[in-house]
Amino acid sequence: MMLGKIHLLQGDLEKAIETYKKAVEFSPENTDLLTTLGLLYLQLGVYQKAFEHLGNALTYDPANYKAILAAGSMMQTHGDFDVALTKYRVVACAIPESPPLWNNIGMCFFGKKKYVAAISCLKRANYLAPFDWKILYNLGLVHLTMQQYASAFHFLSAAINFQPKMGELYMLLAVALTNLEDIENAKRAYAEAVRLDKCNPLVNLNYAVLLYNQGEKKGALAQYQEMEKKVSFLKDNSPLEFDSEMVEMAQKLGAALQVGEALVWTKPVKDPKSKQRTNSASKSAAPLQPLGSNQALGQAMSSAAAYRKLPSGAVGAQLTKPPSLPLEPEPEPTVEASPKEASEQKKEK
């Protein structure tokens, strides 16, 4: 176990998994080993093996709260919010003061579109872990969905202070600033998001919509072309499909800019985080002849638990899985969220 922990500290998940697998061979009924191995597979997105090992752990110890929390997080990632909440209710009896637990409960309510309950749970998680940027991120996301832009700005700014290298946070901050009619700072936030995030086309799409609605067609065209490059790269290198609202918005913008005829899109997929990003783009377009400005930001969102998967459950900046937003349990007593997503997440506890 100590050797596995050393590999984890070094960030070498594959060696850590091999070490724990050998340990399980010698001690197949050790619930700590089984749970840790399940959590590692969960981080890598290998859900079948994660479910198998977590199930084995619960077979030997039905009250193992780490395994229950991880199983609930996995169900949440796949949209089974009611089942996940049932699991979390069991965990709440064992660890009522767990920030990851309340974060995940909050994002379950978010997925069920019960936003007031989501904010209540997330604020409890924030009270218990005030420096956890993943919880602040989720609070900002929920407030954006409810069109409470000043509150969203507050929580997203705090999250950026703890996670200044995440482009997705700057994009959401820009959406809030746009709706607060601070266009200059929104442009600065988008510029920083573009600089930091080299793989998410939604950043460029949102920025292009803002520039177009401000009459800056040259800048909008540059961002649109950059988005096309990212889309082509993702299409060639991953099986990821794009959200229907994102495709529609890109097509409208391409028509407005008189470009985009050859843009190749795959079949739309229901990606909560992607939808949210697209709606963000729509919201960003308020001032001039807007592109979809009347849509509510979180209209089509169910919770996210996987925009990107970090060992600790936050959302990430990659475009692999929906920005789950929930945080996922890590091998240790703490939990982390949802790239790839992670997502669309999320970057889950």
Summary of the structure (lengths in Angstrom):
residues: 349
radius of gyration: 20.0
end to end distance: 22.5
largest distance: 66.9
contacts: 1487
relative contact order: 0.11
helix: 63%
strand: 1%
